[in-house]
Amino acid sequence: MSNKYITTPIYYVNGEAHIGHAYTTFIADTMARYERLKGNETYFLTGTDEHGQKIEESAQKHNKPTQEFADEISATFKDLWDDFEISYNKFIRTTDKNHMAGVKKAFLKMFDKGDIYKDFYEGHYCVSCETFFPETQLIDGEFCPDCGRATSIVKEESYFFKLSEYEDKLLAHYEANPDFIMPRSRANEVKNFVKGGLRDLSVTRTSFTWGVNIPESLNDDKHVMYVWLDALLNYVTALGYGTDDANMEKFWPASTHFVGKDILRFHAIYWPAFLMSLDLPLPKQIGAHGWWTRDGEKMSKSKGNVVFPREVSDAYGVENLRYFMLREVPFGQDGDFSQRAFIDRINSDLSNDLGNLLNRIIGMSAKYSEYEIDSVDVEKYHTKELDAMNIALDSLDGYMKEMQTHRYLEELWRLFSIGNTAITEHEPWAKIKNDKADEALATVALVSNVLAKACIMLSPIMPKTTATVANALNFEINNESYNNMIIDKKLLKLFNIKKVPPLFPRVEEPLMAEAPNAEPNPPKDKVNGEAREGALGQEKASKKKEVHESKAAFDDNLIEIGQFFETSLKVGTVLAAEEVPKSKKLLKLQVSLGEDDTRQVVAGIKEFYSAESLVGTQVCVVANLKPAKLMGMMSEGMLLAVKDEDGLCLVRPEKPKKAGTPIG
Ligand code: MSP
């Protein structure tokens, strides 16, 4: 066991939290919960960044004293994280006395060491980014290269940090620690920045007063500290730098600082240089995530399209939002929030896969064994499923270490498919009828264990939901059950299922107002690829359509997208196939369109496919055709196929997909 220290950035108190802030907080919270689950003592820090010109100006705009303004906004962040049950150990504010004392102490240490000196600074300053930029980097000689806002020329006396002296040491650190910046693909941009030459950094300001004063012993009270020096130091003052050496010793260096890609430079260049100057070890990792857009567009107050986490959680629940955000994007890449994609995930992953498995377990155990589950025969009948489950479970830690929560969840979802497929394949209802109760009960116990293990590993992402499922399965999720069931691979023994209400009701309609100018929603249940791309995707799609239209106008009758979606197309898996006697053309197939939906399809493909060759393959099925009789046999669907002079071939998904997955 080791100690872990995980941090979020501290959020500026000039506005309310949006889903971008929620995302960093969710990943950090997930990681902290994951470490605790594994038994590592974990300190998790979040908080607010309250000094600097930007905050001072925001307070003035609101006609409020700066501290009062900062208090109010800081409280909105804290309340939000409390309501979301974020498991932080400390919520730091840069206006806390201890923090300010620690910052002064650090400044003095750097000064005494000769790393901070006094000079003059003249440069272009962006108040919004609280950063100076050299003229060469400005857009049109005036605008900030990061945020596009106008910069102003500031000339002032300033203390400087000798950043230039740390170039080589920083480069050596990146070389020796290839995992320092995650994802690794971002390391080059940092290295190139450093190789381009580092200038000494101005670390005090005299043009405003809302900041930490430099140490009294320097007798220079017109200087306040540069907000980024003040802010970055929060990571050590929170542990007790200067006040609590034991806690510092226990948790420093940080395991991971989670940050957005826009503030990677501050964390991967300035912060390590400050720490080297303070003779403190460097954090083990900086995890830089991408940015969230809404329906393909940058969120901004002026567009009125900002997604507020509380609005989403009121409509859909915070755990669904956590799941969606961590499942939807590869860590490091930008992500898009659209209600369509969100609803799709809730319905297909949570309601269909997870929720259904629990409902089926409750239903079967009620019918077969008065809610009693006994794992005694699981190993006898289900080694195949147990092996598949263990392979998936064993891969999870690697994904979490790489912060690839989307792959982690994708792999974890294999368990639900193993569970649901086991029920379909082993048909416990038939076994019960055929006096094979022990086999039927073993299947129910298998899937209960699959669900229990999946929930342990899902708990860092959905702590409350998984606790409810664990309660239904009569166990608790904690380090002990993690050790028993995940590390030692044990099964739950004899227990009784408790009934719980359905956890994930399907969402049929968007539950929040759409962003202004957003495209109308597609028809229910037709949330899919193209529609999911959001506004940007649709813009692309409509451009594509324009080009296509002039040609299509001659070839086909054009239809609306809604008309296309009136046809329900699904992926099917052929479970069985046989020739129809006396027919030259027909084969009779049993096609699975998901757990409880097996269709008989009579298809005219006998001249092109043998019955045996089709079993186990996948097909595309029109699932909402009225059933029809062919040679006296009911056909409950139609297969998609292409026929030309060379013969006929079936249309199939390029890669295996779950039976029942909608096509569109
Ligand atoms: N106060 C500094 C951080 C100091 S850490 C020592 C700051 N604050 S911030 O409130 O502007 O941003 C906090 C975090 O939110 C940053 O990591 C930033 O990348 C992230 N995000 C802001 N907008 C975002 C999105 N639209 N999407 C995802 N994250 C975004 O920077």
Residues whose N, C-alpha, C, O or C-beta is under 5 A from the ligand:
A	BS01	MSP	P9 I10 Y11 Y12 G20 H21 D49 A231 L232 V259 G260 K261 D262 I263 G290 W291 W292
